[in-house]
Amino acid sequence: MVIMRIVVVGAAGTLGSALAALLMTEGHEVVGVSRSSEPPVDLSRPESLEDALRALAPFDGLVCLGPGTPLRPLAELTPAQLQTDFAGKLFGQIEVLRVAATLMTNGVVVLTGGAAPELEGGSGGTAVNAALAAFITAARRELPEHVRAHVVSPGWVTESIPPDWDIPDSTPAAVVAGAYLHTLTTPTAPTVITVA
């Protein structure tokens, strides 16, 4: 097995903690980063990402656990709110891939989409996730040789569901983390992997 140095953006969250633990169990070196780490990595500020990622290099893999998008009814879905959602989850992850690809000679970048079932108020998040999946499919063709890129699209993660929400179908964080591990270590993994 090849031991990798893997940067996990969002390592302090529910899914990030599960993924970091799994990667370390498998013998990989994990560099966990977040908005409060040093250097800070804040997806809502794409202009800050290049310096942060350069400070973390070299690395063999990077997993970006982008933020979720809040549920909002269509009637309340304003352009400003959509801009915020796209800036954090789409534009930030696009910049992560762009910069990481310039820093890697051989490696893999895994971004995070979403595959939650249709819920009232989910149209904005669906738009962001669809854009990310379309982007990665096109961007893969422009990456340097020996650099792979994927999107893992989890549904609801069991441990992150508020107790008063009625979500019938969810997946434990450990199972979702396994999908990220598989994607990192399998050169033939699909471009977009849905875990729901």
Backbone as a ProteinNet text record, in pm:
[ID]
protein_1_A
[PRIMARY]
MVIMRIVVVGAAGTLGSALAALLMTEGHEVVGVSRSSEPPVDLSRPESLEDALRALAPFDGLVCLGPGTPLRPLAELTPAQLQTDFAGKLFGQIEVLRVAATLMTNGVVVLTGGAAPELEGGSGGTAVNAALAAFITAARRELPEHVRAHVVSPGWVTESIPPDWDIPDSTPAAVVAGAYLHTLTTPTAPTVITVA
[TERTIARY]
83	0	87.6	48	120.5	72.4	166.6	132.7	128.9	18.7	-0.7	-4.6	39.2	18.5	-107.1	-211.2	-342.1	-389.2	-419.1	-478.1	-629.3	-689	-834.9	-886.9	-952.1	-1012.8	-1149.1	-1168.4	-1291.5	-1277.3	-1155.1	-1127.1	-1190.5	-1233.1	-1289.8	-1437.5	-1502.3	-1644.7	-1673.8	-1802	-1844.8	-1784.1	-1801.4	-1747.5	-1595.6	-1541.7	-1396.9	-1326.3	-1383.6	-1324.5	-1325.6	-1437.2	-1446.6	-1347	-1332.7	-1239.2	-1095.2	-1060.4	-923.4	-888.6	-981.3	-956.6	-935.9	-1017.5	-1004.3	-872.2	-835.6	-710	-590.1	-591.3	-480.3	-476.3	-593.1	-598.7	-535.3	-550.8	-493.1	-345.3	-289.4	-147.2	-109.1	-207.1	-176.4	-146.5	-69.1	-43.1	-154.6	-220.3	-333.1	-295.9	-319	-302.5	-442.2	-498.7	-633.9	-632.5	-713.6	-719.9	-865.9	-884.1	-1017.5	-1000.6	-1110.8	-1103.2	-1022.8	-1014.4	-943.8	-804.2	-759.2	-625.9	-519.5	-395.8	-284.6	-205.1	-206.4	-276.8	-427	-506.9	-651.6	-690.7	-787.7	-839.1	-988.8	-1029.5	-1168.5	-1223.2	-1311.2	-1365	-1449.8	-1501	-1581.3	-1494.6	-1363.6	-1269.2	-1170.3	-1216.7	-1130.9	-997.5	-995.2	-870.9	-762.4	-798.2	-699.8	-644.4	-701.5	-669.6	-532.2	-486.8	-359	-244.1	-234.5	-126.2	-136	-257.9	-276.1	-232.7	-273	-237.8	-88.9	-29.2	115.9	191.5	140.1	205	193.8	93.5	72.3	145.5	188.4	256.4	392	440.1	382.3	279.4	185.3	88.3	50.8	6.6	-29.4	-179.2	-254.4	-399.5	-459.4	-574	-645.2	-793.7	-858.4	-1003.6	-1062.7	-1157.6	-1223.3	-1367.3	-1395.4	-1530.4	-1601.6	-1651.1	-1716.3	-1837.8	-1874.2	-1989.1	-2119.2	-2216.2	-2348.6	-2416.8	-2532.4	-2611.5	-2742.9	-2785.4	-2907.1	-3032.1	-3132.1	-3261	-3335.4	-3379.5	-3456.3	-3568.9	-3690.7	-3799.2	-3766.4	-3814.1	-3787.7	-3826.3	-3936.3	-3982.8	-3883.6	-3796.5	-3698.6	-3556.6	-3542.9	-3410.1	-3365.4	-3299.3	-3258.7	-3125	-3095.3	-2964.1	-2848.4	-2863.8	-2755.4	-2730.9	-2838.6	-2822.1	-2760.3	-2803	-2743	-2595.1	-2560.6	-2420.4	-2337	-2390.1	-2319.9	-2300.2	-2405.1	-2396.4	-2295.2	-2301	-2207.9	-2065.2	-2047.1	-1911.9	-1846.3	-1920.8	-1860.8	-1838.9	-1941.3	-1931.7	-1876.2	-1908.6	-1862.6	-1733.4	-1735.9	-1618.4	-1497.5	-1519.7	-1408.7	-1345.7	-1428.4	-1374.2	-1308.7	-1362.1	-1295.7	-1155.3	-1142.5	-1010.7	-917.8	-971.3	-890.1	-832.2	-914.6	-865	-763.6	-793.3	-702.1	-563.8	-559.6	-430.8	-362.9	-437.5	-377.7	-315.9	-380.8	-328.3	-193.2	-166.6	-36.1	71.6	30.7	126.4	158.3	84.7	100.7	164.9	256.5	309.7	243.1	187.1	119.1	25.5	-103.4	-193	-338.3	-421.5	-566.1	-631.9	-731.9	-812.7	-956.6	-1017.3	-1156.3	-1238.1	-1333.3	-1422.8	-1552.8	-1637.4	-1761.5	-1882.8	-1971.3	-2099.1	-2208.1	-2319.2	-2429.8	-2532.2	-2593.4	-2693.5	-2813.3	-2848.1	-2961.8	-3089.8	-3182.9	-3309.4	-3382.1	-3473.2	-3545.9	-3624.4	-3598.5	-3669.1	-3713.8	-3822.8	-3865.1	-3754.3	-3718	-3611.7	-3475	-3468	-3338.1	-3296.1	-3373.4	-3342.1	-3209.9	-3178.3	-3051.5	-2932.5	-2937.9	-2829.9	-2816.9	-2929.6	-2926.5	-2854.7	-2879.1	-2812.7	-2661.6	-2619.1	-2475.8	-2411.2	-2473.7	-2416.6	-2411.6	-2514.6	-2514.7	-2403.3	-2381.9	-2274.3	-2137.7	-2118.4	-1990.4	-1965.3	-2068	-2052.3	-2020.1	-2086.5	-2058.5	-1917.5	-1876.7	-1742.6	-1635.1	-1645.9	-1538.7	-1526.9	-1639.7	-1637.6	-1560.6	-1580.1	-1508.8	-1364	-1341.7	-1207.7	-1108.8	-1154.1	-1062.1	-979.7	-1038.7	-968.1	-854	-853.9	-752.3	-645.2	-656.1	-559.8	-426.4	-319.1	-189.5	-194.5	-108.8	-99.4	-64.3	-123	-99.8	-168.5	-257.6	-340.2	-485.5	-550.4	-691.3	-779.4	-905	-1001.3	-1136.9	-1204.3	-1333.8	-1424.1	-1552.1	-1649.1	-1718.2	-1717.2	-1799.4	-1924.5	-2040.2	-2168	-2245.9	-2225.9	-2300	-2442.6	-2530.8	-2663.5	-2655.6	-2761	-2759.9	-2665.6	-2577.8	-2488	-2559.5	-2575.1	-2658.7	-2626.9	-2499.2	-2460.5	-2481.6	-2502.5	-2516.6	-2662.1	-2756.2	-2897.5	-2948.4	-3006.6	-3063.7	-3168.9	-3176.4	-3265.8	-3413.3	-3452.8	-3594.3	-3630.6	-3535.6	-3563.1	-3603.4	-3696.6	-3741.8	-3681	-3562.7	-3492	-3485.4	-3564.1	-3571.1	-3445.6	-3377.7	-3261.3	-3136.2	-3039.6	-2912.2	-2802.2	-2678.3	-2562.8	-2467	-2419.6	-2324	-2196.5	-2137.9	-2016.4	-1905	-1892.6	-1786.1	-1801.6	-1925.7	-1949.9	-1915.6	-1955.8	-1922.9	-1771.4	-1704.7	-1558.5	-1494.1	-1551.6	-1499.3	-1504.6	-1606.2	-1614.8	-1502.4	-1469.1	-1356.2	-1225.4	-1205.5	-1084.1	-1073.2	-1181.8	-1181.6	-1144	-1199.9	-1172.8	-1026.9	-972.2	-832.2	-736.5	-769	-673.5	-702.9	-805.7	-844.1	-835.8	-731.4	-715.7	-832	-905.8	-1015.3	-1150.8	-1151.3	-1277.5	-1353.8	-1487.3	-1566.7	-1540.8	-1575.1	-1556	-1642.9	-1768.8	-1862.9	-1915.2	-1899.4	-1939.9	-2052.6	-2167	-2281	-2288.4	-2302.4	-2314.6	-2443.1	-2548.5	-2677.8	-2758
-118.5	0	125	223.3	349.6	439.9	491.6	583.9	724.4	794.6	927.3	1033.6	1153.2	1272.5	1340.3	1345	1389.9	1509.5	1617.5	1735.6	1717.4	1735.4	1726.6	1863.9	1930.9	2060.8	2034.7	2085.1	2057.8	1940.4	1915.6	1797.6	1805	1923.3	1936.6	1899.7	1885.6	1854.9	1707.7	1674.1	1535.9	1441	1471.1	1384.8	1393.3	1513.2	1529.9	1450.6	1448.6	1371.5	1222.5	1175	1032.6	996.9	1084.9	1057.9	1060.1	1160.5	1168.5	1044.1	998.1	877.9	756	742	627.6	632	749.5	761.7	727.4	773.2	742.8	594.3	533.2	388.8	312	364.7	301.3	334.8	415.5	445.7	572.3	649.3	772	886.5	982.3	1104.4	1203.4	1253.5	1345	1483.8	1582.7	1722.5	1783.2	1799.9	1853.5	2004.4	2068.8	2215.1	2260.4	2385.7	2445	2596.8	2666.5	2812.6	2857.8	2773	2812.4	2751.5	2680.2	2618.2	2719.7	2675.4	2759.3	2681.1	2717.5	2834.8	2810.7	2918.4	2901.7	2872.1	2784.6	2752.1	2779.8	2885.3	2931.3	2931.3	2835.7	2823.6	2942.8	3017.6	3134.5	3252.2	3236.5	3339.5	3276.6	3248.3	3178.9	3247.7	3380.8	3454.1	3420.2	3362.2	3330	3188.8	3108.8	2965.8	2934.2	3011.6	2978.2	2981.5	3089.4	3098.7	2986.7	2955.7	2851.2	2715.3	2681.4	2549.9	2540.1	2648.9	2646.6	2621.3	2674.5	2653.2	2508.2	2435.9	2296.4	2197.2	2239.8	2150.9	2108.8	1989.7	1897.6	1803.6	1758.9	1658.7	1572.5	1450.9	1354.2	1350.9	1392.3	1391.5	1508.4	1553.1	1660.7	1628.7	1631.8	1613.8	1743.9	1795.9	1920.2	1889.5	1899.7	1876.8	2010.9	2050.6	2180.4	2192.9	2316.2	2336.8	2295.2	2264.3	2236.8	2366.6	2353.3	2470.8	2463.3	2574.9	2571.4	2549.4	2490.8	2473.8	2607	2651.4	2775.3	2755.2	2795.6	2787.4	2872.8	2831.5	2904.1	3050.8	3079.8	3218	3305.7	3243.2	3318.4	3305.5	3245.1	3219.6	3341.2	3433.4	3557.7	3540.1	3628	3621.8	3633.4	3715.6	3731.4	3601.9	3531.4	3405	3299	3295.4	3200.9	3230.1	3357.8	3396	3344.3	3355.5	3304.8	3154	3082	2935.9	2894.9	2960.4	2926.9	2964	3077.3	3119.9	3019.3	2971.3	2880.6	2740.9	2683.8	2542.5	2520.4	2607.5	2586.3	2661.6	2793.1	2872	2836.7	2815.2	2778.3	2646	2546.7	2415.4	2418.9	2500.6	2516.6	2572.1	2670.7	2729.2	2628.3	2546.2	2441.5	2349.3	2304.3	2215	2285.4	2408.6	2482	2494.9	2534.8	2554.7	2421.1	2324.6	2194.7	2129.5	2143.1	2081.1	2139.3	2264	2323.7	2279.9	2225.2	2186.8	2038.1	1959.2	1813.7	1764.9	1670.9	1603.8	1468.6	1417.1	1287.4	1281.7	1289.9	1290.6	1296.9	1320.1	1317.1	1423.5	1488.8	1587.2	1537.1	1534.9	1490.1	1603.9	1652.1	1758.2	1696.3	1778.8	1728.3	1797.4	1715.1	1764.3	1728.1	1683.2	1643.5	1564.9	1468.8	1384.6	1364.3	1468.2	1456	1437.8	1359.8	1342.2	1475.3	1481.9	1605.9	1644.8	1765.6	1819.4	1960.1	2001.7	2139.5	2231.6	2328.2	2420.6	2378.3	2269.1	2218.7	2259.7	2345.8	2378	2453	2542.4	2614.9	2521.6	2432.2	2335.2	2241.6	2202.5	2115.8	2184.9	2314.8	2390.2	2393.5	2416.9	2421.5	2285.7	2179	2045.1	2001.8	2035.9	2002.4	2076.5	2201.6	2279.4	2219.2	2173.2	2113.6	1984.2	1900.7	1775	1802.1	1900.6	1934.6	1990.1	2073	2130.9	2023.6	1929.8	1830.9	1742.1	1711.2	1627.9	1697.1	1827	1902	1930	1966.4	2006.4	1891.4	1769.6	1654.1	1646.6	1688.6	1680.6	1781.2	1880.7	1985.5	1971.2	1870.1	1853.5	1801.2	1831.2	1774.4	1621.8	1560	1414	1369.5	1259.7	1200.3	1275.9	1368.8	1431.8	1396.2	1332.9	1293.5	1387.3	1399.2	1479	1410.2	1413.6	1347	1433.1	1400.8	1456.6	1340.4	1341.3	1248.1	1325.3	1267.6	1333.8	1253.9	1286.5	1214.1	1266.7	1178	1222.3	1273.7	1254	1297.5	1209.4	1272.9	1201	1187.8	1065.1	1035	1123.5	1135.1	1206.8	1357.6	1410.7	1555.8	1601.7	1509.7	1546.3	1597.7	1717.8	1767.9	1671.1	1655.5	1554.7	1576.5	1700.2	1726	1714.4	1674.2	1656.4	1512.1	1494.9	1361	1325.1	1267	1225.9	1073.7	1006.9	860.5	788.6	844.6	776.7	858.4	797.6	864.6	759.7	807.3	717.8	757.2	662.1	695.3	758.2	848.5	917.8	820	710.7	613.5	550.3	528.5	470.3	571.4	696.3	800.8	818.9	816.5	828.1	718	597.8	487.8	516.6	590.7	627.5	723.5	815.5	905.5	826.8	734.6	652.4	575	513.3	437.2	527.5	646.6	739.7	783.6	809.2	850.7	742.4	617.7	508.6	423	458.5	378	461.8	443.4	525	514.7	404.1	386.4	429.8	500	543.2	634.8	629.5	717.9	865.3	951.6	1095.3	1147.2	1107.2	1149.3	1024.8	1019.5	903.8	947.4	883	915.4	816.6	868.9	785.2	826.4	750.9	788	662.4
0	0	0	-78.8	-85.4	27.9	105.9	213.9	156.3	179.3	122.6	231.9	196.1	280.3	226.1	307.1	259.9	341.5	272.7	335.7	337.8	454	467.4	508.1	415	442.5	506.1	626.7	700.1	794.5	838.9	921.9	1060	1103	1237.2	1242.9	1128.7	1126.3	1148.6	1147.3	1170.5	1068.9	942.3	837.3	831.7	849.1	846.1	954.2	1073.7	1183.8	1153.2	1097.6	1062.8	953.6	855	746	795.8	875.1	927	1007.6	1090.8	1171.2	1082.5	979.1	888.3	812.8	762.5	688	776	900.4	991.1	1025	1040.4	1065	950.2	829.2	710.4	692.5	781.5	777.9	704.6	657.5	584.5	680.9	634	710.8	679.3	781.1	762.4	812.8	727.7	766	765.5	884	894.6	902.1	819.3	818.3	819.1	862.3	868.5	872.7	893	902.3	1023.1	1126.5	1248.8	1260.6	1157.7	1163.3	1122	1129.3	1082.6	979.7	851	798.5	791.2	802.6	790.2	645.4	628.3	494.9	498	428.7	431.4	289.2	259.8	124.1	83.6	179.4	144.9	101.8	113.5	68.2	-30.3	-153.5	-250.6	-275.5	-261.7	-287.6	-186.2	-71.1	32.5	19.4	-69.9	-71.2	-128.5	-225.6	-289.1	-189.2	-111.1	-12.4	90.5	134.5	235.6	182.6	61	6.3	-24.5	-69.2	-93.3	37.2	146.7	276.7	322.1	273.8	313.9	224.4	107.5	13	70	28.3	-70.7	-7.6	-89.7	-46.6	-166.4	-136.5	-240.8	-267.4	-169.3	-182.9	-108.6	-156.2	-89.4	-95.6	19.3	26	75.8	1.7	38.9	77.7	206.1	256.3	259.9	143.7	130.1	219.7	253.2	341.3	274.3	355.5	301.7	261.3	199.8	165.1	242.4	300.8	382.1	297.3	359.6	292.8	295.6	176.1	166.1	66.3	99.5	1.2	-120.8	-235.7	-359.6	-347.7	-281.1	-268	-191.7	-112.8	-33.1	-87.8	-203.4	-260.2	-340.8	-274.5	-338.7	-410.3	-507.5	-572.9	-473.7	-371.7	-273.7	-197.5	-161.2	-89.8	-179.9	-304.9	-399.4	-419.1	-427.4	-443.4	-326.5	-205.5	-87.5	-96.2	-135.9	-147.4	-253.7	-369.6	-477.5	-439	-370.5	-332.7	-239.7	-140.5	-43.1	-95	-159	-195.5	-334.8	-430.1	-567.6	-595.6	-583.5	-620.5	-534.4	-404.4	-317	-356.8	-390.7	-428.3	-566.5	-656.9	-786.7	-766.2	-679.2	-653.5	-586	-495.7	-432.9	-539.6	-633.1	-738.2	-826.9	-866.3	-954.9	-892.5	-765.6	-698.9	-671.6	-619.2	-585.8	-708.4	-822.7	-945.1	-984.7	-947.7	-979.2	-881.1	-767	-662.7	-662.2	-739.5	-736.5	-865.6	-850.2	-968.6	-987.7	-880.7	-886.6	-766.8	-789.9	-675.1	-714.5	-613	-632.7	-545.5	-604.2	-532.7	-532.7	-414.7	-402.9	-342.9	-420	-375.5	-324.1	-263.3	-204.2	-263.6	-319.3	-369.3	-271.5	-323.9	-237.9	-316.4	-250.3	-316	-225.5	-148.8	-58	-138.2	-86.5	-156.8	-169.9	-264.4	-287.4	-162.6	-115.2	0.4	-32.9	27.3	9.5	59.2	-21	14.8	-34.4	-109.4	-153.8	-293.4	-358.9	-498.9	-513.2	-419.4	-427.6	-414.1	-315.4	-297.5	-415.3	-473.3	-591.2	-706.1	-723.3	-830.1	-809.4	-685.2	-654.8	-680.3	-632.9	-648.4	-794.2	-871.5	-1014.3	-1086.7	-1049.6	-1111.7	-1080	-956.2	-918.1	-994.6	-1008.5	-1082.8	-1229.2	-1288.9	-1428.8	-1443.2	-1347.4	-1351.9	-1347.9	-1254.2	-1238.2	-1360.6	-1423.1	-1543.3	-1655	-1669.1	-1772.7	-1733	-1607.3	-1563.3	-1565.1	-1545.3	-1545.2	-1672.5	-1782.9	-1911.7	-1921.3	-1834.1	-1840.1	-1732.4	-1650.1	-1541.1	-1593	-1520.2	-1557.8	-1552.9	-1631.5	-1628.5	-1486.7	-1443.9	-1312	-1197.8	-1229.5	-1126.1	-1155.5	-1056.8	-1071.5	-989.9	-1031.8	-955.8	-958.6	-844.8	-829.4	-741.8	-744.9	-650.5	-581.2	-448.8	-372	-330.3	-358.9	-330.2	-226.4	-98.8	4.5	17.7	61.7	102.2	244.8	320.1	459.5	541.2	617.4	707.7	842.3	887	1003.7	1123.8	1156.4	1278.7	1269.6	1149.8	1135.6	1123.8	1131.7	1119.2	1254	1256.9	1382.8	1437	1568.9	1626.9	1595.5	1566.6	1540.4	1392	1307.4	1164.4	1138.5	1048.6	1010.9	875.4	878.6	756.7	758.1	674	682.1	633.7	535.7	477.9	503.2	569	593.4	596.1	590.9	587.8	699.5	779.7	886.2	830	907.6	864.7	829.6	903	875.6	738	695.3	562.6	453.5	473.9	376	368.8	484.3	486.2	403.3	407.5	326.8	178.2	134.1	-7.7	-46.1	43.6	17.2	11.1	104.8	103.9	-26.7	-68.8	-194.2	-311.5	-314.2	-424.2	-424.2	-307.3	-297.4	-344.9	-318.5	-340.1	-462.6	-540	-656.2	-782.9	-863.2	-984.1	-1082.2	-1078.4	-1173.3	-1116.4	-1004	-942.9	-1038.6	-1035	-1121.1	-1089.6	-1183.2	-1163.3	-1050	-1049	-944.8	-874.5	-743.9	-664.8	-571.6	-582.9	-498	-382.3	-260.9	-141.5	-70.8	-92.6	-32.5	-4.2
[MASK]
++++++++++++++++++++++++++++++++++++++++++++++++++++++++++++++++++++++++++++++++++++++++++++++++++++++++++++++++++++++++++++++++++++++++++++++++++++++++++++++++++++++++++++++++++++++++++++++++++++

